[in-house]
Amino acid sequence: MSTPIAGDRPEAESGGRTLYLGGSIHSPAEPFATAMLVADGTVAWLGGDGAARAHADDVDAVVDLDGALVTPAFVDAHVHTTATGLAGVGLDLTECGSVGELLDAVRRETERRRGHGIVVGFGWDERRWPDHRAPTRTELDRAAYGGAVFLDRVDVHSSAVSSALLASLPHIASLQGYSDSGLLTDMAHHAARAAVADDLPTVDRLEVQRKIRATAASLGIGSFHEMGGPNLAGAKDLVALLDLAATEPGPSVVGYWAAEGALNSLPDPRVVGLAGDLFADGTIGSHTAALRERYLDHPGNGNLYLTASRVRDHVIGCTDAGLQAGFHVIGDGAMDTVLAGFSEAAERIGPERIRAGRHRIEHVELVHSEHIRTLASLGIMASVQPLFDALWGGPDGMYAARLGDRWELMNPFAAMQTAGVVLALGSDSPVTTLGPWEAIRAAALHRNHDHRISVRAAFSAHTRGGWRAAGKDGGVLAVGAAATFAVWQTEELVVQAPDNRVAGWSTDPRSGTPGLPNLAEGMPLPQCLRTVVDGDVVFDAGRLG
């Protein structure tokens, strides 16, 4: 048996030969496998324990899985790393039950900091408060004793700020979404948020980026897609993260830059797409998603930031440059415009070239059947976040409050899957927490039963689908594939029933179908024991023998 590798920075296995045996290997290529040999960063062999012992004298380490499950590592297809890290070190406002409680939290933090630096907070939601309103800048000025305050709403598409922060950013007043009350939406919010992130000292930036990569590794995430952009955390933030991922062990990072017309000004040659949160609209929660029909609880139809012709030109430019194009799209009005632009691009350069570009759209929430047909026909991938439905779906949720019965159209995973749209699951962290199994369970337990997909389909979307959304192949354990995997302590493994129930029946070992954890409501989620990326151990809980 090998000695467990403990601590936050376990030694690497790269270049060595490690034999894992005595577990369940989730490999459609070798469905009966209970053992796996890792060598030189790849899966060198899969098979049974008996045959594995023939390799035992020719390896550097033998790991007894003791019945644990080995799966491909997860890919989170939509992350904001530094914002996630700041949410962990800033004020957590998610439990505030009123404006008063939020102001008390700001006051305590200001006193703790002795007035130094910006008070940054995350996660407030006025829908849960008795007066259903955001804090004003006058209130924040008093609570912070005149200091600078930036408080991100739960959907990170609006913020409450103080007078001192606005004074440091005088250009904000000329941008769409500015309000003298201190509540910022649209471009004003994004500019303020980017400025706060850009002002972060380098040492603090690296600290939070390291922390989030380590957290991701501890959750079995082997890769994630970083959504950078000039209206997000800025170029130096994205470059710093890509440099960190290139020099320190941990999950790999796929970088996106959400800028229109930036073909000749990429922040880094490692960027794979002018995509991600290139905003076509805003969010339902902030009343800024662009809808066909008006909101029930707010005047207007939201905000549309792009035209079909701009979308067309962006898609053609990216296709010609060999880059992925993509957009943030939530409302059906925005989806009308973006897909019209894709269709115009296809008319000009041919649908085959559009499909070959493997372009993507983020969120894809309020969509109709005609949208899904276009997504499928042009090979546009959907990067989706199932925990949005878990948080805001259902007849009593935020979607219903904003949209009425239209909530039933939100996040139609099953219809997209049936039509052949490639799904890639993610968190949009810090909007929702990093948690792949939670996302898979949310997709399987969608509040609208018609939109549910099987655990197996959701698992594929959170592994193989994430690689495909980055224009790459991966996410399957097979001989010759990269040794990027996670080891899990879990309850019984099941095969899902054909009627889309989450709980199925125990895997018949003769079926040749690898099982997955039972994710029925109330069942404990799997616990990560080890995460390996390209043969390197990037997380180890110290519990494998």
C-alpha positions, 0 to 999 in steps of 0.5 A, spaced: 500 500 500 502 507 498 503 512 504 497 517 504 499 524 501 496 529 506 496 536 506 494 542 502 499 541 497 500 533 496 506 531 492 505 530 484 505 523 481 507 525 474 512 521 471 511 515 476 506 509 475 501 508 480 496 502 480 489 504 483 485 497 485 479 495 489 474 500 487 469 502 481 472 505 475 467 509 471 469 507 464 464 506 459 470 503 455 471 498 460 465 497 464 467 492 469 474 495 471 475 495 478 483 497 477 487 503 473 494 504 472 496 511 471 503 512 468 506 519 465 500 523 466 495 518 462 491 512 463 495 506 461 491 500 463 484 498 466 481 492 468 480 487 474 483 486 480 486 480 479 490 482 472 492 488 476 496 484 481 500 482 475 502 490 475 504 490 482 511 489 482 512 494 476 509 500 479 511 506 484 505 506 488 499 501 489 493 505 492 487 501 495 481 504 493 477 500 498 471 500 494 471 507 492 468 510 486 473 513 481 470 518 475 473 523 470 474 529 474 469 535 473 469 541 469 466 547 471 464 551 465 463 558 468 467 561 474 469 568 476 475 566 480 477 572 484 470 574 485 469 567 488 475 568 493 473 575 495 466 573 496 469 568 501 474 574 505 469 579 504 462 580 508 457 574 507 450 578 506 446 572 504 443 571 511 441 578 512 434 579 513 433 586 512 436 593 510 438 594 518 442 587 518 446 589 512 447 596 515 449 593 522 454 588 518 457 594 514 458 598 520 462 592 524 466 591 518 468 598 518 470 598 525 474 592 525 478 595 519 479 601 522 476 605 516 482 602 512 480 600 505 474 598 501 468 594 505 466 589 500 460 584 501 456 579 497 450 576 496 444 581 499 437 579 496 432 585 497 426 580 495 427 576 502 427 583 506 420 586 509 421 592 505 423 589 498 428 595 497 436 596 496 440 600 501 441 607 499 448 610 499 446 615 504 445 609 509 451 606 507 455 612 508 452 613 515 454 605 516 461 606 514 462 613 517 463 616 510 468 610 507 468 606 501 463 600 500 461 596 494 456 590 496 454 585 490 447 583 489 446 575 490 446 575 482 452 579 481 448 584 476 447 590 481 450 593 487 449 598 492 455 603 493 457 608 498 458 616 496 466 615 497 466 609 492 462 613 487 467 619 488 473 615 486 470 613 480 467 619 477 466 616 470 460 611 473 455 617 473 455 617 465 454 610 464 447 606 463 445 603 470 447 609 474 443 611 480 444 617 484 441 613 490 447 608 490 444 602 486 448 600 480 445 596 475 448 594 467 454 598 465 455 602 471 455 596 476 460 592 471 464 598 471 464 599 479 465 591 480 471 591 475 474 597 478 474 594 485 477 587 482 482 591 479 484 595 485 486 588 489 493 588 491 497 582 487 499 578 493 491 578 495 489 576 488 494 570 488 492 568 495 484 568 493 486 565 486 490 559 490 484 558 495 479 557 489 483 553 485 484 549 492 477 549 493 475 546 486 480 541 487 477 538 493 471 538 490 473 533 484 474 539 479 479 538 474 478 544 470 474 550 470 472 555 465 474 562 467 470 568 465 474 574 464 472 581 461 474 588 461 467 589 465 468 583 470 475 583 473 480 586 468 485 583 464 491 583 469 486 578 473 485 573 467 493 573 466 495 572 473 490 566 473 492 563 467 500 564 469 498 561 476 495 555 473 501 554 468 506 554 474 502 551 480 499 544 481 491 544 481 485 544 476 487 547 469 484 553 467 481 555 460 480 562 459 475 566 456 475 574 454 468 577 454 470 583 449 467 585 442 471 586 437 478 584 440 481 580 435 487 584 435 487 585 442 487 579 446 489 580 453 493 573 453 494 568 447 492 562 451 485 565 451 481 560 447 475 565 446 472 572 445 466 569 449 463 568 456 460 574 459 459 578 453 453 581 455 447 581 451 442 582 457 442 582 464 439 578 469 432 576 471 433 578 479 436 585 477 430 586 472 435 587 466 434 580 462 431 582 456 424 579 455 419 579 449 414 581 454 414 585 460 416 583 467 410 582 472 413 586 478 417 591 474 416 596 468 419 594 462 422 588 458 429 589 461 435 591 457 438 589 450 445 591 449 447 588 443 444 588 436 443 582 431 448 585 426 453 586 432 453 579 434 453 577 426 460 580 425 463 578 432 461 571 430 464 571 423 470 575 426 471 569 431 470 564 426 475 567 421 480 567 427 479 560 430 476 563 436 470 561 440 464 566 440 459 566 445 455 571 449 451 571 456 444 570 454 438 569 459 432 573 457 428 570 451 428 577 447 436 577 448 436 570 445 431 572 439 437 577 437 443 573 439 440 567 434 438 572 429 445 574 429 448 567 429 443 565 423 445 571 419 453 569 420 451 562 417 448 565 411 454 569 410 459 564 411 455 557 411 452 553 417 458 548 416 463 553 419 459 556 424 458 549 427 466 547 426 467 554 430 464 550 436 461 557 439 457 557 446 452 561 449 452 562 457 446 561 461 440 559 456 435 560 461 428 563 458 428 559 451 423 557 446 422 551 442 425 555 436 431 557 439 433 550 441 432 548 434 437 553 432 442 552 437 442 545 435 442 546 427 448 551 428 452 546 433 452 552 439 453 549 446 449 551 452 453 553 458 448 552 464 447 552 471 442 548 474 443 551 481 439 557 478 433 553 478 434 550 485 435 557 488 430 561 484 425 556 480 418 553 482 411 557 483 413 560 489 420 562 487 424 569 484 422 567 477 415 566 478 415 573 482 418 576 476 415 572 470 409 569 472 407 562 469 413 563 464 418 560 470 415 554 467 420 555 461 426 556 464 432 552 464 429 547 459 435 542 460 431 535 457 428 539 451 435 541 449 438 535 450 433 531 446 434 536 440 442 534 440 444 541 444 451 540 447 450 541 455 456 544 459 454 544 467 457 550 471 456 554 477 457 561 475 461 562 482 460 566 486 453 566 484 452 559 486 457 555 490 462 550 487 459 544 487 458 539 481 454 533 485 449 539 487 449 541 480 447 534 477 442 533 483 439 540 481 438 538 474 435 531 475 430 534 480 429 540 476 422 544 479 419 543 472 419 535 471 419 536 464 425 539 464 429 534 468 435 530 465 438 523 468 443 523 473 447 520 467 446 525 462 447 531 467 454 527 469 456 527 462 454 534 461 459 536 467 465 532 465 465 531 457 460 536 456 465 541 459 471 539 455 467 540 449 464 547 451 472 549 451 473 546 444 477 540 447 476 532 448 476 529 454 472 527 460 472 519 459 477 514 463 480 510 457 486 507 455 491 513 453 486 518 455 489 524 460 489 521 467 484 527 470 480 524 475 477 524 482 476 518 487 469 518 491 467 515 498 459 514 496 453 510 498 450 505 493 451 506 485 445 505 481 443 505 474 437 510 473 430 508 472 428 510 465 422 514 467 427 519 470 426 518 477 433 520 480 433 513 484 434 507 480 436 500 481 443 497 483 447 496 478 447 489 475 454 487 474 452 483 468 449 489 464 456 493 462 453 499 465 457 503 470 453 506 476 453 513 479 451 515 486 444 515 488 442 522 488 435 522 490 433 527 495 436 526 502 441 522 500 448 524 502 453 527 496 459 523 495 465 526 498 472 527 494 478 523 497 483 525 491 483 529 485 488 528 480 490 532 474 494 529 468 497 525 473 498 530 478 495 529 485 492 536 486 488 534 492 488 528 497 484 527 503 489 523 507 484 517 507 486 512 501 491 507 503 
